[in-house]
Amino acid sequence: MPDFEIAVIGGGVVGLAIASRLSVKHPNLVLLEKNSKYGEETSSRNSEVIHAGIYYKPGSLKALLCVEGRERMYSLCKQNNIAHKQITKLITSSTPEEVSKLEGIYENGTKNGVLLQILDAESARKLEPNICTYGAVFSPTTGILSVHELMDYYYHTTINNGANVQLRCPVIGIDKKPDGYELHIEEQGQRSSFSAELVINAAGLGADLVAQMAGIDIDNVGYRLVFAKGSYFAVVPSKAKLVSRLVYPVPSTEGLGVHALVDLGGRLKFGPDVEYLNDRTFQYNVSEGKRKAFAESIRRILPAIADDDISPDMSGIRPKLQRKGEPAKDFVIVHEKERGLEGFVNLIGIESPGLTCSPAIARYVEELLF
Ligand SMILES: Cc1cc2nc3c(=O)[nH]c(=O)nc-3n(C[C@H](O)[C@H](O)[C@H](O)COP(=O)(O)OP(=O)(O)OC[C@H]3O[C@@H](n4cnc5c(N)ncnc54)[C@H](O)[C@@H]3O)c2cc1C
C-alpha cells in the first residue's frame, strides 16, 4: 500500500490549485516543493492578469482552459476575498496598417467565446485619452488579481482539507512500482523516499526534467523546455495615471508585445519582453541596457513616456515548448498511461495564461485521473 494516494510535484500556482481541488475528496495527498516557500518561481513573477482568452488557437487547451479559468477565477476571488479588479483592456493599433489586424484578433477571441468590441479611434481615445490609437479591440472581461493572495488561498485550502505541503523537498528521482511510484527526495542534504499511487508533475521550469526522471525520452516526445525571460520596467509615479486600464499593442509572433500594466496598487509598469536564454540558469536581473528599446516600444502606445520615466523592475521566465521563431505550442497536460505510466500526469509548457487557467487546469487534471 503506497504512503500517499497522490503526490503533486511543484508548489507554484498550478500545483497548489490542483492540490487544493483534489484534496477535497483525496486528503491523503502530498505536495512537494523544492524551495523554502511555495510560489517563489514563475508564479510570483508575472503580470497578474486574468486573461480573457483572446489570442489562443480556438479549441486548444490554452483557449478552453483560459475561458473556463477566467470565469472560475472571478467567482473564486469574489467568494474568498482575493484582491482583484475587472479593470478591462484595450488592444490598440498604433499605425494605420495595424487596423486590419484588429478584425482577426476580434474574430479569434469571439470564436473562443470571449466578449469583445471593436472601437474606432475616437471611441478608444474616450476610454484612454493618452494612447496612440487608430482603433482598438476592447475586452471588458480582462482583469488583474493578487497572485500571492490566490496562492495563499490554495495553500490554506489544501492544508485545511487535511493534505500535506512539504517544502525544501526537491524530487530527484522517480521509480515505477506495481502499485504506483517511488519518489526520491532530498531534504536538507538527506535523501529519503516514499511512495504514491498517483503522481502529478506540475514542476514548472523543471517539469520536463521531472518527466525525464519518470523514464520519458523528453527529446523524442517534444517535452524539452527552453527558457524565455520576460522583463518589466516601472514608470515614475507622476506618469502612472496616464492609463486607467491595461493597454496592449497588436501582438507580434513572439508574444503579446510590451504592454501597459496597471496593478492593484495603482502602479504602472511595462512589459514583459521576450528574451530566449541560452541556458537554464535563473537570471532574474533586468538589464539597464534595455531601457532605450523598452521606451521606444512603449512610446508606440503611450507617446508621453520619455526614456527617463522608466526604470528596470522585475522579470520572470517562461517555460516554452517552442524554440525562438517557432509558432506557439499548446500546453501539454497528459495522463501518460499510453507511455506505460498509469496514474502519472505531466503538465509541461505551462506558460501564460497558466495563472488564469489554474482553477480550470485543476478541474481538467481531476477528470484525467478520476
Ligand atoms: C513574464 C511572465 C508573465 C506572465 N503573465 C501572466 C499573466 O498575466 N496571466 C497569466 O494567466 N499567466 C501569466 N504568466 C504565466 C504564469 O505565471 C504561469 O503559467 C504560472 O505561474 C505557472 O505556474 P506553475 O505552478 O506551473 O509553475 P511555477 O510557478 O514555476 O511552479 C513550479 C514549482 O515547481 C517547483 N519544482 C520544480 N522542480 C521541482 C522538483 N524537482 N521537485 C520539487 N519541486 C520542483 C518549483 O520550485 C516551483 O515552485 C506569465 C508568465 C511569465 C513568465
The ligand as a Gaussian input file, in Angstrom:
#p B3LYP/6-31G(d) Opt

LIG

0 1
 C        6.757000      37.188000     -17.556000
 C        5.529000      36.359000     -17.359000
 C        4.272000      36.958000     -17.331000
 C        3.120000      36.179000     -17.165000
 N        1.912000      36.808000     -17.043000
 C        0.796000      36.064000     -16.839000
 C       -0.463000      36.704000     -16.662000
 O       -0.567000      37.912000     -16.597000
 N       -1.558000      35.918000     -16.557000
 C       -1.493000      34.557000     -16.614000
 O       -2.534000      33.913000     -16.577000
 N       -0.297000      33.926000     -16.715000
 C        0.838000      34.649000     -16.807000
 N        2.062000      34.047000     -16.894000
 C        2.128000      32.588000     -16.793000
 C        2.037000      32.105000     -15.339000
 O        2.854000      32.875000     -14.496000
 C        2.461000      30.640000     -15.306000
 O        1.722000      29.918000     -16.271000
 C        2.225000      30.003000     -13.944000
 O        2.769000      30.778000     -12.921000
 C        2.831000      28.607000     -13.948000
 O        2.658000      28.071000     -12.672000
 P        3.308000      26.666000     -12.331000
 O        2.794000      26.290000     -10.994000
 O        3.092000      25.727000     -13.464000
 O        4.872000      26.930000     -12.324000
 P        5.866000      27.582000     -11.197000
 O        5.320000      28.793000     -10.589000
 O        7.174000      27.662000     -11.890000
 O        5.885000      26.464000     -10.096000
 C        6.551000      25.250000     -10.271000
 C        7.157000      24.871000      -8.935000
 O        7.767000      23.581000      -9.060000
 C        8.914000      23.557000      -8.233000
 N        9.790000      22.486000      -8.701000
 C       10.465000      22.421000      -9.879000
 N       11.171000      21.264000      -9.955000
 C       10.924000      20.585000      -8.782000
 C       11.365000      19.339000      -8.267000
 N       12.217000      18.551000      -8.943000
 N       10.919000      18.962000      -7.042000
 C       10.065000      19.750000      -6.324000
 N        9.629000      20.968000      -6.776000
 C       10.048000      21.359000      -8.003000
 C        9.496000      24.951000      -8.397000
 O       10.343000      25.285000      -7.324000
 C        8.253000      25.822000      -8.494000
 O        7.902000      26.386000      -7.252000
 C        3.229000      34.775000     -17.050000
 C        4.498000      34.185000     -17.062000
 C        5.638000      34.963000     -17.199000
 C        6.983000      34.323000     -17.174000

